[in-house]
Amino acid sequence: MSPRAGPAAGCPFCRIARGEEPAAVVLESPAVVAFLDHRPLFPGHCLVVPREHVETLGELPSHLTAPLFEAVSRLARAVETALAADGSFVAVNNRVSQSVPHLHAHVVPRRRGDGLRGFFWPRGRYESAAAMEETRARIAGALAAEA
C-alpha cells in the first residue's frame, strides 16, 4: 500500500509530517515531527506527532513510544527556556476532545497567573474507600488481562 493510501491520506497531521501541508515546524526526527498549534492556548503551544498514522496512545507501537516521549520531553524544556516560561503543560487526548484523529501531545508554555486552571474539567472524590478500591481493582484487572 502506498504511504498516501488509507486513512492517513487525508489526515492533516500526516500531510504535515510528509511536508505536503505547511506548518511552523520546530522539531523533526525520523519518527516524529513537532509544530506550533495554529490555534494555541498561549504562544509557543506545540503539537508533537508520530510520523506514522496512529490515532490514539493505546495504538502507539512500542518502537515509537520512546521517540515520541523523548521529543515531548525535549520540547517541554525548550519551550520553557525559549519563552522564559515558568513551566509547561503536557497533555494527550484519546478520542474525546481530539480534534484530529492522529495521536498528538500538546506542549503548552505556562506562567503563573496565566488563567489556565489545572485540568479543564471539574474534579471530584470517590464516594468511599470501597469505591476507590473497586475502581483500582478493575483497572489492575484490565492491565493483567493485557499481559
C-alpha positions as CSV (number, residue, x, y, z in Angstrom):
1,M,0.0,0.0,0.0
2,S,1.4,3.4,-0.9
3,P,2.1,5.9,2.0
4,R,-0.7,8.1,0.7
5,A,-3.4,5.3,0.7
6,G,-5.7,4.6,3.6
7,P,-6.9,6.8,6.5
8,A,-3.6,8.7,6.6
9,A,-4.1,10.1,3.1
10,G,-6.5,12.9,4.3
11,C,-5.0,13.3,7.8
12,P,-3.7,16.9,8.2
13,F,-1.0,15.8,10.6
14,C,0.2,13.1,8.2
15,R,0.3,15.7,5.4
16,I,2.4,18.0,7.7
17,A,4.7,15.0,8.5
18,R,5.2,14.3,4.8
19,G,5.8,18.0,4.0
20,E,2.6,18.3,1.9
21,E,1.0,20.8,4.3
22,P,2.6,24.0,5.6
23,A,3.4,24.2,9.3
24,A,5.7,26.1,11.7
25,V,7.9,23.0,12.4
26,V,10.1,23.3,15.5
27,L,11.5,19.7,15.7
28,E,11.9,16.9,13.2
29,S,13.3,13.4,13.6
30,P,12.8,10.2,11.5
31,A,9.9,9.2,13.9
32,V,8.2,12.4,15.0
33,V,7.6,16.0,14.0
34,A,6.6,18.9,16.2
35,F,5.0,22.2,15.1
36,L,3.2,25.2,16.5
37,D,-0.5,24.7,17.0
38,H,-2.4,27.1,14.7
39,R,-4.9,27.8,17.5
40,P,-2.7,28.0,20.5
41,L,-3.7,28.2,24.2
42,F,-0.7,30.5,24.5
43,P,2.1,31.5,22.0
44,G,4.5,28.6,21.8
45,H,1.8,25.9,22.2
46,C,3.2,22.9,20.1
47,L,1.9,19.6,18.9
48,V,4.2,16.6,18.8
49,V,3.0,13.8,16.4
50,P,4.4,10.5,15.3
51,R,5.0,10.5,11.5
52,E,3.3,7.1,11.3
53,H,-0.5,7.5,11.4
54,V,-1.7,6.3,14.8
55,E,-5.0,7.5,16.2
56,T,-4.6,7.0,20.0
57,L,-2.0,6.4,22.6
58,G,-3.2,2.9,23.1
59,E,-2.5,2.2,19.4
60,L,1.1,3.6,19.5
61,P,3.5,0.9,18.5
62,S,6.2,0.2,21.1
63,H,9.0,1.2,18.7
64,L,7.5,4.8,18.6
65,T,7.0,5.2,22.4
66,A,10.5,6.3,23.3
67,P,11.0,8.6,20.2
68,L,7.6,10.3,20.8
69,F,8.1,11.0,24.5
70,E,11.7,11.9,24.2
71,A,10.6,14.6,21.7
72,V,7.9,15.7,24.1
73,S,10.4,16.0,26.9
74,R,12.9,17.9,24.8
75,L,10.3,20.2,23.6
76,A,8.9,20.9,27.1
77,R,12.4,22.0,28.2
78,A,12.9,24.0,25.0
79,V,9.6,25.9,25.2
80,E,10.2,26.8,28.9
81,T,13.8,28.0,28.0
82,A,13.0,29.8,24.8
83,L,9.9,31.6,26.1
84,A,11.1,32.2,29.7
85,A,8.0,30.2,30.8
86,D,7.6,29.2,34.5
87,G,6.7,25.7,33.4
88,S,4.7,23.7,30.8
89,F,1.6,21.7,30.5
90,V,1.7,18.4,28.5
91,A,-1.4,16.6,27.5
92,V,-2.7,13.8,25.2
93,N,-6.3,13.3,24.4
94,N,-7.7,9.9,23.2
95,R,-10.8,10.3,21.0
96,V,-12.7,12.7,23.3
97,S,-11.5,16.3,22.6
98,Q,-9.2,15.0,19.9
99,S,-9.9,17.4,17.1
100,V,-7.7,15.5,14.7
101,P,-7.8,11.7,14.9
102,H,-4.0,11.4,14.9
103,L,-2.1,10.9,18.2
104,H,-0.6,14.2,19.3
105,A,0.9,15.6,22.5
106,H,0.3,19.2,23.4
107,V,3.2,21.1,24.9
108,V,2.0,24.4,26.3
109,P,4.1,27.0,28.0
110,R,2.8,28.1,31.4
111,R,3.2,31.2,33.5
112,R,1.9,31.8,37.0
113,G,-1.3,33.6,36.8
114,D,-1.9,32.8,33.1
115,G,-5.5,31.9,33.7
116,L,-5.3,28.2,32.8
117,R,-6.6,26.4,35.8
118,G,-5.1,22.9,36.0
119,F,-7.4,20.4,34.4
120,F,-10.2,21.7,32.2
121,W,-13.0,19.7,33.9
122,P,-14.5,19.5,37.4
123,R,-12.7,17.2,39.8
124,G,-14.4,15.1,42.4
125,R,-13.8,12.5,45.1
126,Y,-14.6,8.8,45.2
127,E,-17.8,8.2,47.2
128,S,-15.9,5.9,49.5
129,A,-12.7,3.9,50.0
130,A,-14.5,0.8,48.8
131,A,-15.5,2.6,45.5
132,M,-11.9,3.7,45.1
133,E,-10.7,0.1,45.7
134,E,-13.3,-1.3,43.2
135,T,-12.0,1.2,40.5
136,R,-8.4,0.3,41.3
137,A,-9.1,-3.5,41.0
138,R,-11.0,-3.1,37.7
139,I,-8.0,-1.2,36.1
140,A,-5.5,-3.6,37.5
141,G,-7.6,-6.5,36.1
142,A,-7.6,-4.9,32.7
143,L,-3.8,-4.5,32.8
144,A,-3.4,-8.1,33.9
145,A,-5.6,-9.3,31.0
146,E,-3.3,-7.4,28.5
147,A,-0.2,-9.2,29.8
